[in-house]
Amino acid sequence: QVQLVQSGGGLVQAGESLRLSCAASGSFQSTHYMGWYRQQPGNQRELVATITSSGSTNYADSRKGRFTISRDNAKNTVYLQMNSLKPEDTAVYYCKGVFLVATTFREYWGQGTQVTVSS
């Protein structure tokens, strides 16, 4: 079993920055990729950014340039640095990881963290 524990988030004003963290723990052989997704009220969960174990990144177009995903492989932790936040970035942000558990790749989600950006 793998656990993803998120930290960070909160209430900020437009233009400010926040950093989210997500630490993976448990029993797994390796990490395929980790990433961040967000869900706004009434909408489906959507991609923010992902990063592979080798460091390759993928961003949703609308977040490129303002958001940066990074990871610390030694700590099994992924980060999301969010700059120049806008009210439309308000959402619950979820960490997701895909891990090799025994012989199968399995997907796990963090508990979610609220990010609220006031205008």
N, C-alpha and C positions, 0 to 999 in steps of 0.2 A: 504494500500500500504506500502511496505517496501523498504527502500533505503539502499544500501550497498556502503559505501564510503571508498575507498582504499587510503593508503598513504605508502610512502616508495619507495623503488626501486631506480634505477639509474644505473650509470656506476661504476664498480669496477674492480680491477685486480684479477686475479686468486689467490685463497688462502684467499681472504678477506671475510668479512661477511656483511650481510645485514639483516634488519628486516622489514618485511611488516606488515601492520596493516589494519584491515577492521572493520569498525564500522557500526552496523546495527541500523537503526532508523525507526520510523513509527509505525503503528498500528498492533500488533500481540500479540497473547496470550502466545506463548511460542516458543522456538527455538528447533527444532528437532536435526539438526546438522549444522555445518559450516565447510568450508574447502577451500582448495586452489587447483587450477588447473593451468596448464600452456599450452601454445600453441606456438610451434616453427613454423617458416615459412614453409609452405607446409605440415604441419602435423596437425593431429586432436588434439583437446584439450585433455589433459591427466591429470589423478589424480596426485597430489603431496601428499596431506595429508588431512584427515578429523578429526574432533573432535565432539563428541556428547555433549549434555548439561550436562551429568554426567561425562564427561572428558575422555571417551574412545577414543582412537586414532587409526588411520589406516594410514599407509604410503605405498606409492609405494616403492617396494623393492629397487630400485636404489637410493632412497633418505634417506633411513634409516641410522641413525648415523650422517648424516650431517645436516639434517633439523629437526627442532622441532616445532610442532604446539602447541599452547596453547590458552587459552581463559580467558577473564575476564567477567564472567556472569553479574556482576553488571553494566558493561559498554557496554554489548552486543557487545564485540569486540573480534576478533580472531587475533592471531599473527602468523607469520611464521618467525622463526629465521633460517637463512641460513648461515651455516659456510663452510669454505673450498670450496668456490665456484669455479666452473670449467667453462671453456668457453662453454661447452655443456649445462650448466644451463641457457644460454642466451635464453630468451623467454618473452612473455607477460604473466604475472601471473594474474589470475582472482580469486577473492573471490566468493564463492557460499554459500548461506544459504538456509535452508529449514525451514519454519516457519509455525506455526499453525495460520492461518488467518480465523477468524470466526470459521467455522467447517471443514476447508479444509487445508491440508498441501500444501503450495505453495513454489516454487523454485524461488530464485532471484539471480542475478549476479551483481558483482561490475563492475566498468568501465574498469578494466584492468590497469596494470602498467608494464612498460618495465623494465626488468632487463637485463643488458648487462655486461658480464664478459669478459674482455680482457686477452689475454695470455701474 
